[in-house]
């Protein structure tokens, strides 16, 4: 429920398949009535809501009148990342790891000839003032490392090959 106090950070709210502009939600009054239980006043109508967090950030389940609704809070930054196609972390080509965005290679965590496992941290790429951990999409042997720590890379530049 912390995000209800920060609606300026939210671009839209998705409930099941319906999307709402946060401006529509500013007229809502929320009063906590217990542990994860709230009274919500919408245009004079009061409903009781149970707020159930999930394992995913900014995704929740609301239970209203014993019916469950999936809620996703979509931040302004999420919309920008999606528009720039930065959400694709790794190339679909699993023979090579491509830079998902332009950035600075901060650290290389593997070496040529090393056997890696799926999900293992390969290198750290700093972009948009954030460190992005680039992980192996599968198990295999590192064939070559084309990235150099401390240097800039462009989007889709080959960093590591298997």
C-alpha positions in Angstrom: 0.0 0.0 0.0 3.0 2.3 0.2 2.6 3.2 -3.5 -0.8 4.7 -2.8 1.1 7.5 -1.1 3.4 7.9 -4.1 0.9 8.0 -7.0 3.1 10.6 -8.8 5.6 7.8 -9.5 2.9 5.6 -11.1 2.0 6.0 -14.8 -0.9 3.6 -14.7 -2.6 1.0 -12.6 -3.7 -2.3 -14.2 -6.4 -4.3 -12.5 -6.9 -7.6 -14.3 -7.2 -6.3 -17.9 -8.4 -2.8 -17.0 -6.0 0.2 -16.9 -6.5 3.3 -14.9 -4.8 6.7 -14.9 -3.5 7.6 -11.4 -5.4 10.9 -11.7 -8.6 8.8 -11.4 -7.3 7.3 -8.2 -6.5 10.5 -6.4 -10.2 10.8 -5.4 -9.9 7.5 -3.5 -9.7 7.5 0.3 -8.0 4.6 1.9 -8.2 3.8 5.7 -6.3 0.8 7.1 -8.6 -1.4 9.3 -6.2 -4.2 10.1 -3.3 -6.2 8.9 -3.4 -5.9 5.1 -7.1 -4.9 5.4 -8.4 -1.5 4.3 -11.6 0.4 3.8 -11.6 2.1 0.4 -14.0 5.1 -0.2 -14.6 5.6 -4.0 -17.1 8.4 -4.8 -18.9 7.9 -1.5 -19.1 4.1 -1.8 -17.1 2.2 0.9 -15.7 -1.2 0.2 -13.5 -3.5 2.3 -10.4 -4.7 0.6 -7.7 -7.2 1.5 -4.3 -6.3 0.1 -2.2 -9.4 -0.6 1.5 -8.8 -1.7 3.0 -11.2 -4.3 6.6 -12.2 -5.0 6.8 -9.6 -7.8 7.5 -5.9 -7.0 4.5 -3.6 -7.6 2.1 -6.6 -8.2 -0.6 -7.4 -5.7 -3.8 -9.3 -5.3 -6.9 -7.5 -4.0 -9.7 -9.5 -2.5 -13.0 -7.7 -2.6 -16.3 -9.5 -1.7 -14.4 -12.8 -1.9 -13.3 -12.1 -5.5 -9.6 -11.8 -6.3 -8.2 -9.0 -8.6 -4.6 -8.9 -9.8 -3.2 -5.4 -9.6 0.0 -4.1 -11.3 1.4 -0.7 -10.6 3.3 0.6 -13.6 5.8 3.4 -12.8 6.8 6.1 -15.2 10.3 4.6 -15.5 8.7 1.2 -16.4 7.0 2.9 -19.4 10.2 4.6 -20.4 12.3 1.4 -20.2 9.7 -0.5 -22.2 9.6 2.3 -24.9 13.4 2.1 -25.2 13.3 -1.7 -25.3 15.7 -1.9 -22.3 13.5 -4.5 -20.7 15.1 -7.2 -22.9 18.0 -8.2 -20.7 19.8 -10.6 -23.0 19.8 -11.4 -26.7 17.8 -14.3 -27.9 21.0 -15.5 -29.6 22.5 -17.7 -26.9 25.9 -18.1 -28.6 26.6 -14.5 -27.7 25.7 -12.0 -25.0 24.8 -8.7 -26.5 24.7 -5.4 -24.6 21.0 -4.8 -23.8 21.7 -1.0 -23.8 24.6 1.4 -24.1 26.7 1.7 -21.0 30.0 1.3 -19.2 31.4 -2.2 -18.5 32.2 -2.0 -14.7 33.3 -5.5 -14.0 33.9 -8.8 -15.8 33.2 -11.7 -13.5 34.3 -14.7 -15.7 37.3 -15.6 -17.9 37.8 -17.3 -21.2 37.5 -21.1 -20.9 35.5 -20.9 -17.7 32.5 -23.2 -17.4 29.4 -21.2 -16.4 25.9 -22.2 -15.3 22.6 -20.7 -16.2 22.0 -17.5 -14.3 25.6 -17.0 -13.3 26.8 -13.4 -13.1 29.0 -12.7 -16.2 29.6 -8.9 -16.1 28.3 -5.7 -14.7 27.1 -3.0 -17.1 26.4 0.5 -15.7 23.7 2.4 -17.7 21.4 5.3 -16.7 23.3 5.5 -13.3 22.3 1.9 -12.5 24.3 -1.2 -12.4 22.9 -4.1 -14.4 24.0 -7.6 -13.8 24.3 -9.5 -17.0 23.8 -13.2 -16.4 24.3 -16.3 -18.5 21.2 -17.5 -20.3 22.4 -21.1 -20.2 25.2 -23.3 -19.0 28.3 -23.5 -21.2 31.9 -22.6 -21.7 33.0 -19.0 -22.3 34.6 -18.9 -25.7 35.7 -15.2 -25.8 35.2 -12.0 -23.9 35.1 -9.0 -26.2 34.1 -6.5 -23.5 36.8 -4.7 -21.5 36.2 -3.4 -18.0 36.2 0.4 -17.9 35.1 0.8 -21.5 31.9 2.0 -23.0 29.7 -0.3 -25.1 26.9 0.3 -27.5 23.5 -1.4 -27.5 23.7 -4.9 -29.2 27.5 -4.9 -29.1 28.8 -8.5 -28.5 30.2 -8.8 -25.0 30.8 -12.5 -24.5 30.5 -15.5 -26.7 30.0 -19.2 -25.9 
